[in-house]
Amino acid sequence: MEPLFPPARVRSSEARTFTQREWVIVSLARTDSRGSIQPDTRMARIFRTIFGIKRENPLSDNRLEALRRMAVLSWHDGYNVAPSEILAFLEAGYSERQYELLAERIVAARADRRGKNR
């Protein structure tokens, strides 16, 4: 089990995994829609009001929101994520290895879920 107060963050270029909190965010992102990562436009607000659709709120921590966005995209699209989204993930302070780990785990979970549905 990970300590309650993890040691100081390593530089993003050295990071190899995620904290327990970050894995929880990845797991919760599994049920988020693609719409949860879209900008909130006036037309979208009107549409949600008319049809009573609830919008998932972004996380207040920008770094964790970047992780949630990448997880949502990976849960929906697997490895087929736009390069601009990967760049935004890296610019938020995550490493390329963390992106690879995230994508590998999500794609494996998606395949496992499909195998159980057969």
DSSP file (Angstrom, degrees, kcal/mol; ACC not computed):
  #  RESIDUE AA STRUCTURE BP1 BP2  ACC     N-H-->O    O-->H-N    N-H-->O    O-->H-N    TCO  KAPPA ALPHA  PHI   PSI    X-CA   Y-CA   Z-CA
    1    1 A M              0   0    0      0, 0.0     3,-0.1     0, 0.0     0, 0.0   0.000 360.0 360.0 360.0 140.8    0.0    0.0    0.0
    2    2 A E        -     0   0    0      1,-0.1    17,-0.0     2,-0.1     0, 0.0  -0.487 360.0-102.0 -75.6 142.3    1.2    3.5   -0.9
    3    3 A P        -     0   0    0      0, 0.0    -1,-0.1     0, 0.0     0, 0.0  -0.239  25.4-118.8 -63.3 154.5    2.0    5.8    2.0
    4    4 A L  S    S+     0   0    0      1,-0.3    -2,-0.1    -3,-0.1     0, 0.0   0.891 110.6  35.3 -60.7 -40.9   -0.5    8.5    2.9
    5    5 A F  S    S-     0   0    0      3,-0.0    -1,-0.3     0, 0.0     3,-0.1  -0.856  89.6-152.6-116.1  94.1    2.0   11.2    2.2
    6    6 A P        -     0   0    0      0, 0.0     3,-0.1     0, 0.0    -2,-0.0  -0.203  28.4 -91.8 -64.8 157.9    4.1   10.0   -0.7
    7    7 A P        -     0   0    0      0, 0.0     3,-0.1     0, 0.0     0, 0.0  -0.136  64.1 -63.4 -62.8 166.6    7.7   11.4   -1.0
    8    8 A A        -     0   0    0      1,-0.1    -3,-0.0    -3,-0.1     2,-0.0  -0.130  68.4 -92.1 -51.0 145.5    8.4   14.5   -3.1
    9    9 A R        -     0   0    0     -3,-0.1     2,-0.2     1,-0.1    -1,-0.1  -0.292  35.4-130.3 -62.3 140.8    7.6   14.1   -6.8
   10   10 A V        -     0   0    0      1,-0.1     5,-0.1    -3,-0.1    -1,-0.1  -0.513  42.9 -80.5 -81.5 161.3   10.3   13.0   -9.1
   11   11 A R    >>  -     0   0    0     -2,-0.2     3,-2.0     1,-0.1     4,-1.1  -0.322  42.4-115.1 -61.3 148.5   10.9   14.9  -12.2
   12   12 A S  T 34 S+     0   0    0      1,-0.3     3,-0.3     2,-0.2    86,-0.2   0.821 115.5  60.0 -58.5 -32.2    8.4   14.0  -14.9
   13   13 A S  T 34 S+     0   0    0      1,-0.2    -1,-0.3    82,-0.1    84,-0.1   0.736 111.1  42.1 -68.5 -19.2   11.1   12.7  -17.1
   14   14 A E  T <4 S+     0   0    0     -3,-2.0    -1,-0.2    81,-0.0    -2,-0.2   0.599  86.2 115.0 -99.3 -15.1   12.0   10.1  -14.4
   15   15 A A     <  +     0   0    0     -4,-1.1    83,-0.3    -3,-0.3    82,-0.2  -0.313  32.5 171.8 -63.6 135.9    8.4    9.2  -13.4
   16   16 A R        +     0   0    0     81,-0.1     2,-0.2    82,-0.1    -1,-0.1   0.590  59.7  10.8-118.8 -19.6    7.6    5.6  -14.1
   17   17 A T  S    S-     0   0    0     84,-0.0     2,-0.3    85,-0.0    81,-0.1  -0.702  74.8 -98.2-144.2-167.6    4.2    5.0  -12.5
   18   18 A F        -     0   0    0     -2,-0.2     2,-0.1    -3,-0.1    -2,-0.0  -0.842  32.1-108.2-121.6 159.0    1.2    6.8  -10.9
   19   19 A T     >  -     0   0    0     -2,-0.3     4,-2.1     1,-0.1     5,-0.2  -0.305  38.7-103.3 -75.1 168.6    0.2    7.4   -7.3
   20   20 A Q  H  > S+     0   0    0      1,-0.2     4,-1.9     2,-0.2     5,-0.1   0.909 124.0  53.2 -59.9 -42.1   -2.7    5.6   -5.8
   21   21 A R  H  > S+     0   0    0      1,-0.2     4,-1.9     2,-0.2    -1,-0.2   0.906 107.7  50.9 -59.6 -42.8   -4.8    8.8   -6.2
   22   22 A E  H  > S+     0   0    0      1,-0.2     4,-2.1     2,-0.2    -1,-0.2   0.890 108.0  51.8 -65.2 -39.0   -4.0    9.0   -9.9
   23   23 A W  H  X S+     0   0    0     -4,-2.1     4,-2.4     1,-0.2    -1,-0.2   0.865 107.2  54.1 -65.4 -34.3   -5.0    5.3  -10.5
   24   24 A V  H  X S+     0   0    0     -4,-1.9     4,-2.7     2,-0.2    -1,-0.2   0.918 107.7  50.0 -63.6 -42.3   -8.3    6.1   -8.8
   25   25 A I  H  X S+     0   0    0     -4,-1.9     4,-1.9     2,-0.2    -2,-0.2   0.906 110.0  50.5 -62.2 -41.8   -8.8    9.0  -11.2
   26   26 A V  H  < S+     0   0    0     -4,-2.1     4,-0.5     1,-0.2    -1,-0.2   0.921 112.0  47.9 -61.4 -43.7   -8.0    6.6  -14.2
   27   27 A S  H >< S+     0   0    0     -4,-2.4     3,-1.2     1,-0.2     4,-0.3   0.919 112.0  48.1 -64.2 -44.5  -10.5    4.1  -12.9
   28   28 A L  H >< S+     0   0    0     -4,-2.7     3,-1.4     1,-0.3     4,-0.3   0.806 100.6  66.6 -67.4 -28.9  -13.3    6.6  -12.4
   29   29 A A  G >< S+     0   0    0     -4,-1.9     3,-1.1     1,-0.3    -1,-0.3   0.679  80.3  82.3 -65.8 -16.1  -12.7    8.1  -15.8
   30   30 A R  G <  S+     0   0    0     -3,-1.2    -1,-0.3    -4,-0.5    -2,-0.2   0.828  96.1  41.1 -57.9 -32.9  -13.9    4.8  -17.2
   31   31 A T  G <  S+     0   0    0     -3,-1.4    -1,-0.3    -4,-0.3     2,-0.2   0.461  92.4 106.7 -96.9  -1.9  -17.5    5.9  -16.8
   32   32 A D    <   -     0   0    0     -3,-1.1     2,-0.1    -4,-0.3    43,-0.0  -0.538  66.5-129.2 -78.6 143.0  -17.0    9.5  -18.0
   33   33 A S    >   -     0   0    0     -2,-0.2     3,-1.3     1,-0.1     4,-0.2  -0.422  22.1-111.2 -83.4 163.5  -18.3   10.5  -21.4
   34   34 A R  G >  S+     0   0    0      1,-0.3     3,-1.8     2,-0.2     4,-0.3   0.831 116.7  68.0 -60.6 -30.9  -16.3   12.2  -24.1
   35   35 A G  G >  S+     0   0    0      1,-0.3     3,-1.0     2,-0.2    -1,-0.3   0.738  84.1  71.5 -62.0 -22.0  -18.5   15.2  -23.5
   36   36 A S  G <  S+     0   0    0     -3,-1.3    -1,-0.3     1,-0.2    -2,-0.2   0.667 100.8  44.6 -70.0 -14.4  -16.9   15.6  -20.1
   37   37 A I  G <  S+     0   0    0     -3,-1.8    -1,-0.2    -4,-0.2    -2,-0.2   0.394  92.1 101.8-109.0   2.4  -13.7   16.8  -21.7
   38   38 A Q  S <  S-     0   0    0     -3,-1.0    -3,-0.0    -4,-0.3     2,-0.0  -0.556  84.1 -96.5 -82.8 150.3  -15.3   19.1  -24.2
   39   39 A P        -     0   0    0      0, 0.0     2,-1.2     0, 0.0    -1,-0.1  -0.344  39.1-112.1 -62.8 148.0  -15.3   22.9  -23.6
   40   40 A D        -     0   0    0     -4,-0.1     2,-0.1     4,-0.1    -4,-0.0  -0.694  44.6-176.6 -86.8  95.8  -18.5   24.2  -22.1
   41   41 A T     >  -     0   0    0     -2,-1.2     4,-2.1     1,-0.1     5,-0.2  -0.434  38.8-111.0 -89.1 165.7  -20.1   26.3  -24.9
   42   42 A R  H  > S+     0   0    0      1,-0.2     4,-2.2     2,-0.2     5,-0.2   0.913 119.4  50.8 -60.6 -44.1  -23.3   28.3  -24.7
   43   43 A M  H  > S+     0   0    0      1,-0.2     4,-2.6     2,-0.2    -1,-0.2   0.883 108.3  52.4 -63.9 -38.5  -25.1   26.0  -27.0
   44   44 A A  H  > S+     0   0    0      2,-0.2     4,-2.5     1,-0.2    -1,-0.2   0.895 108.6  50.6 -64.5 -39.4  -24.0   22.9  -25.0
   45   45 A R  H  X S+     0   0    0     -4,-2.1     4,-2.2     2,-0.2    -2,-0.2   0.908 111.6  47.8 -64.4 -41.4  -25.4   24.6  -21.8
   46   46 A I  H  X S+     0   0    0     -4,-2.2     4,-2.6     2,-0.2     5,-0.2   0.936 112.0  49.8 -63.4 -46.6  -28.7   25.3  -23.5
   47   47 A F  H  X S+     0   0    0     -4,-2.6     4,-2.3     1,-0.2     6,-0.2   0.913 111.7  48.0 -58.3 -45.4  -28.8   21.7  -24.8
   48   48 A R  H  X>S+     0   0    0     -4,-2.5     5,-1.4     1,-0.2     4,-1.3   0.882 111.5  50.8 -64.8 -37.8  -28.1   20.3  -21.3
   49   49 A T  H  <5S+     0   0    0     -4,-2.2    -2,-0.2     2,-0.2    -1,-0.2   0.928 112.1  46.1 -65.2 -44.9  -30.8   22.5  -19.8
   50   50 A I  H  <5S+     0   0    0     -4,-2.6    -2,-0.2     1,-0.2    -1,-0.2   0.913 124.1  32.3 -63.8 -43.8  -33.4   21.5  -22.3
   51   51 A F  H  <5S-     0   0    0     -4,-2.3    -1,-0.2    -5,-0.2    -2,-0.2   0.428 104.7-121.4 -99.1   0.9  -32.7   17.8  -22.0
   52   52 A G  T  <5 +     0   0    0     -4,-1.3     2,-0.4     1,-0.2    -3,-0.2   0.839  50.4 165.2  66.5  34.1  -31.6   17.7  -18.3
   53   53 A I      < -     0   0    0     -5,-1.4     2,-0.4    -6,-0.2    -1,-0.2  -0.707  31.3-135.4 -87.6 131.3  -28.2   16.2  -19.1
   54   54 A K        -     0   0    0     -2,-0.4     2,-0.5    -5,-0.0    -1,-0.0  -0.694  13.0-142.9 -87.2 135.3  -25.7   16.4  -16.3
   55   55 A R        -     0   0    0     -2,-0.4     2,-0.3   -19,-0.0   -19,-0.1  -0.836  15.0-125.9 -98.1 132.4  -22.2   17.6  -17.1
   56   56 A E        -     0   0    0     -2,-0.5   -24,-0.0     1,-0.1     0, 0.0  -0.612  30.6-125.8 -72.1 132.7  -19.2   16.0  -15.3
   57   57 A N        -     0   0    0     -2,-0.3     3,-0.1     1,-0.1    -1,-0.1  -0.580  20.5-115.4 -82.1 141.5  -17.1   18.8  -13.7
   58   58 A P        -     0   0    0      0, 0.0     2,-0.1     0, 0.0    -1,-0.1  -0.348  38.6 -96.5 -68.9 158.0  -13.4   19.0  -14.5
   59   59 A L        -     0   0    0      2,-0.1     6,-0.1     1,-0.1     7,-0.0  -0.455  23.6-130.9 -73.4 148.8  -11.0   18.4  -11.6
   60   60 A S  S    S+     0   0    0     -2,-0.1     2,-0.7    -3,-0.1    -1,-0.1   0.743  91.5  78.3 -74.8 -23.0   -9.7   21.6   -9.9
   61   61 A D  S  > S-     0   0    0      1,-0.2     4,-2.4     2,-0.0     5,-0.2  -0.793  73.4-152.3 -88.0 117.0   -6.1   20.4  -10.2
   62   62 A N  H  > S+     0   0    0     -2,-0.7     4,-2.0     1,-0.2    -1,-0.2   0.857  93.7  52.1 -59.9 -37.7   -4.9   21.0  -13.8
   63   63 A R  H  > S+     0   0    0      2,-0.2     4,-1.6     1,-0.2    -1,-0.2   0.931 112.4  44.5 -66.3 -44.8   -2.4   18.2  -13.7
   64   64 A L  H  > S+     0   0    0      1,-0.2     4,-2.5     2,-0.2    -2,-0.2   0.843 110.5  55.5 -68.9 -32.1   -5.0   15.6  -12.5
   65   65 A E  H  X S+     0   0    0     -4,-2.4     4,-2.8     2,-0.2    -1,-0.2   0.886 104.8  53.2 -66.0 -37.4   -7.5   17.0  -15.0
   66   66 A A  H  X S+     0   0    0     -4,-2.0     4,-2.2     2,-0.2    -2,-0.2   0.897 110.2  48.2 -62.5 -39.3   -4.9   16.3  -17.8
   67   67 A L  H  X S+     0   0    0     -4,-1.6     4,-2.6     2,-0.2    -2,-0.2   0.921 111.4  49.4 -65.1 -44.2   -4.7   12.7  -16.5
   68   68 A R  H  X S+     0   0    0     -4,-2.5     4,-2.9     2,-0.2    -2,-0.2   0.920 110.4  50.8 -61.7 -44.0   -8.5   12.4  -16.4
   69   69 A R  H  X S+     0   0    0     -4,-2.8     4,-2.5     1,-0.2     5,-0.2   0.935 112.2  46.3 -58.5 -47.5   -8.7   13.7  -20.0
   70   70 A M  H  X S+     0   0    0     -4,-2.2     4,-2.5     1,-0.2    -1,-0.2   0.897 113.2  49.9 -64.8 -39.0   -6.1   11.2  -21.2
   71   71 A A  H  X S+     0   0    0     -4,-2.6     4,-2.9     2,-0.2    -2,-0.2   0.922 110.0  50.2 -65.6 -43.4   -7.8    8.4  -19.3
   72   72 A V  H  X S+     0   0    0     -4,-2.9     4,-1.8     1,-0.2     5,-0.2   0.943 113.4  45.9 -59.0 -47.8  -11.3    9.3  -20.8
   73   73 A L  H  X S+     0   0    0     -4,-2.5     4,-3.2     1,-0.2     5,-0.3   0.902 114.0  48.4 -62.7 -40.8   -9.8    9.4  -24.3
   74   74 A S  H  X S+     0   0    0     -4,-2.5     4,-2.3     2,-0.2    -2,-0.2   0.885 108.6  53.3 -69.0 -38.2   -8.0    6.1  -23.8
   75   75 A W  H  < S+     0   0    0     -4,-2.9    -1,-0.2     1,-0.2    -2,-0.2   0.870 120.3  34.5 -62.9 -34.6  -11.0    4.3  -22.3
   76   76 A H  H  < S+     0   0    0     -4,-1.8    -2,-0.2    -5,-0.2    -1,-0.2   0.850 135.3  20.3 -87.1 -36.3  -13.0    5.4  -25.4
   77   77 A D  H >< S-     0   0    0     -4,-3.2     3,-2.0     1,-0.3    -3,-0.2   0.413  81.7-152.5-119.6   0.6  -10.3    5.2  -28.1
   78   78 A G  T 3< S-     0   0    0     -4,-2.3    -1,-0.3    -5,-0.3    -2,-0.1  -0.430  78.9 -11.6  63.1-128.0   -7.5    2.9  -26.8
   79   79 A Y  T 3  S+     0   0    0     -2,-0.2     2,-2.0     1,-0.2    -1,-0.3   0.557 113.9  97.0 -80.5  -8.0   -4.2    3.9  -28.5
   80   80 A N    <   +     0   0    0     -3,-2.0     2,-0.4    -6,-0.1    -1,-0.2  -0.417  52.0 141.4 -84.8  64.7   -6.0    6.1  -31.0
   81   81 A V        -     0   0    0     -2,-2.0     5,-0.1     1,-0.0   -11,-0.0  -0.879  58.5-102.9-109.1 137.9   -5.5    9.4  -29.1
   82   82 A A    >>  -     0   0    0     -2,-0.4     4,-1.8     1,-0.1     3,-0.9  -0.280  24.3-126.5 -59.0 138.6   -4.7   12.7  -30.9
   83   83 A P  H 3> S+     0   0    0      0, 0.0     4,-2.6     0, 0.0     5,-0.2   0.840 110.5  60.1 -55.3 -33.9   -1.0   13.7  -30.7
   84   84 A S  H 3> S+     0   0    0      1,-0.2     4,-1.9     2,-0.2     5,-0.1   0.858 104.4  49.6 -64.4 -33.4   -2.1   17.1  -29.4
   85   85 A E  H <> S+     0   0    0     -3,-0.9     4,-2.0     2,-0.2    -1,-0.2   0.883 110.3  49.7 -71.3 -38.5   -3.8   15.4  -26.4
   86   86 A I  H  X S+     0   0    0     -4,-1.8     4,-2.4     2,-0.2    -2,-0.2   0.918 110.5  50.8 -64.4 -42.5   -0.7   13.4  -25.7
   87   87 A L  H  X S+     0   0    0     -4,-2.6     4,-2.7     1,-0.2    -2,-0.2   0.903 108.9  50.8 -61.5 -41.8    1.4   16.6  -25.9
   88   88 A A  H  X S+     0   0    0     -4,-1.9     4,-1.1     2,-0.2    -1,-0.2   0.884 109.5  51.7 -63.1 -38.1   -1.0   18.3  -23.4
   89   89 A F  H  <>S+     0   0    0     -4,-2.0     5,-1.4     2,-0.2     3,-0.3   0.916 112.2  45.2 -62.7 -45.2   -0.6   15.3  -21.1
   90   90 A L  H ><5S+     0   0    0     -4,-2.4     3,-1.6     1,-0.2    -2,-0.2   0.882 109.9  54.7 -67.4 -38.6    3.2   15.5  -21.3
   91   91 A E  H 3<5S+     0   0    0     -4,-2.7    -1,-0.2     1,-0.3    -2,-0.2   0.742  97.3  65.6 -67.8 -21.9    3.1   19.3  -20.8
   92   92 A A  T 3<5S-     0   0    0     -4,-1.1    -1,-0.3    -3,-0.3    -2,-0.2   0.544 129.7 -92.2 -76.6  -6.1    1.1   18.7  -17.6
   93   93 A G  T < 5S+     0   0    0     -3,-1.6     2,-0.2     1,-0.4    -3,-0.2   0.493  84.7 128.1 111.3   5.1    4.1   17.0  -16.1
   94   94 A Y      < -     0   0    0     -5,-1.4    -1,-0.4     1,-0.1     2,-0.2  -0.571  52.5-122.8 -90.1 158.9    3.6   13.4  -17.0
   95   95 A S     >  -     0   0    0     -2,-0.2     4,-1.9     1,-0.1     5,-0.1  -0.527  19.5-113.7 -97.5 165.0    6.3   11.3  -18.7
   96   96 A E  H  > S+     0   0    0      1,-0.2     4,-2.5     2,-0.2     5,-0.2   0.881 119.2  56.1 -61.8 -37.9    6.1    9.3  -21.9
   97   97 A R  H  > S+     0   0    0    -82,-0.2     4,-2.6     1,-0.2    -1,-0.2   0.889 105.0  52.2 -62.5 -38.4    6.6    6.1  -19.8
   98   98 A Q  H  > S+     0   0    0    -83,-0.3     4,-2.6     2,-0.2    -1,-0.2   0.895 108.7  50.2 -65.6 -38.6    3.5    7.1  -17.8
   99   99 A Y  H  X S+     0   0    0     -4,-1.9     4,-2.8     2,-0.2     5,-0.2   0.943 111.5  48.3 -62.7 -45.4    1.5    7.6  -21.0
  100  100 A E  H  X S+     0   0    0     -4,-2.5     4,-2.7     1,-0.2    -2,-0.2   0.923 112.8  47.9 -60.0 -44.6    2.6    4.2  -22.2
  101  101 A L  H  X S+     0   0    0     -4,-2.6     4,-2.5     2,-0.2     5,-0.2   0.921 112.8  48.8 -62.0 -45.2    1.7    2.5  -18.9
  102  102 A L  H  X S+     0   0    0     -4,-2.6     4,-2.4     1,-0.2     5,-0.2   0.944 114.0  45.2 -59.8 -50.3   -1.7    4.2  -18.8
  103  103 A A  H  X S+     0   0    0     -4,-2.8     4,-2.7     1,-0.2     5,-0.3   0.908 112.7  51.2 -63.2 -43.1   -2.5    3.2  -22.4
  104  104 A E  H  X S+     0   0    0     -4,-2.7     4,-2.3    -5,-0.2    -1,-0.2   0.935 112.5  45.6 -60.0 -47.5   -1.3   -0.4  -21.9
  105  105 A R  H  X S+     0   0    0     -4,-2.5     4,-2.3     2,-0.2    -2,-0.2   0.911 115.3  46.2 -64.7 -42.7   -3.4   -0.9  -18.7
  106  106 A I  H  X S+     0   0    0     -4,-2.4     4,-2.6    -5,-0.2    -2,-0.2   0.925 112.8  48.8 -68.5 -44.3   -6.5    0.7  -20.2
  107  107 A V  H  X S+     0   0    0     -4,-2.7     4,-2.3    -5,-0.2    -1,-0.2   0.904 112.6  49.3 -62.3 -40.2   -6.3   -1.3  -23.5
  108  108 A A  H  X S+     0   0    0     -4,-2.3     4,-2.4    -5,-0.3    -1,-0.2   0.905 111.6  48.8 -64.6 -41.1   -5.8   -4.5  -21.5
  109  109 A A  H  X S+     0   0    0     -4,-2.3     4,-2.3     2,-0.2    -2,-0.2   0.884 110.9  50.8 -66.1 -38.3   -8.8   -3.7  -19.3
  110  110 A R  H  X S+     0   0    0     -4,-2.6     4,-2.2     2,-0.2    -2,-0.2   0.922 111.9  46.8 -64.2 -43.3  -10.9   -3.0  -22.4
  111  111 A A  H  X S+     0   0    0     -4,-2.3     4,-2.2     2,-0.2    -2,-0.2   0.900 112.0  50.6 -65.5 -40.2   -9.9   -6.3  -23.9
  112  112 A D  H  X S+     0   0    0     -4,-2.4     4,-1.8     2,-0.2    -1,-0.2   0.904 110.1  49.9 -62.9 -41.8  -10.6   -8.2  -20.7
  113  113 A R  H  X S+     0   0    0     -4,-2.3     4,-1.1     1,-0.2    -2,-0.2   0.903 110.7  49.4 -65.0 -41.2  -14.0   -6.6  -20.5
  114  114 A R  H  < S+     0   0    0     -4,-2.2     4,-0.3     1,-0.2     3,-0.2   0.883 108.9  53.4 -64.7 -37.3  -14.8   -7.6  -24.1
  115  115 A G  H >< S+     0   0    0     -4,-2.2     3,-0.8     1,-0.2    -1,-0.2   0.849 107.7  50.5 -66.1 -34.5  -13.6  -11.1  -23.4
  116  116 A K  H 3< S+     0   0    0     -4,-1.8    -1,-0.2     1,-0.2    -2,-0.2   0.742 102.9  61.0 -75.0 -22.9  -16.0  -11.4  -20.4
  117  117 A N  T 3<        0   0    0     -4,-1.1    -1,-0.2    -3,-0.2    -2,-0.2   0.523 360.0 360.0 -81.9  -4.7  -18.9  -10.2  -22.4
  118  118 A R    <         0   0    0     -3,-0.8    -1,-0.2    -4,-0.3    -2,-0.1   0.470 360.0 360.0 -86.9 360.0  -18.7  -13.1  -24.8
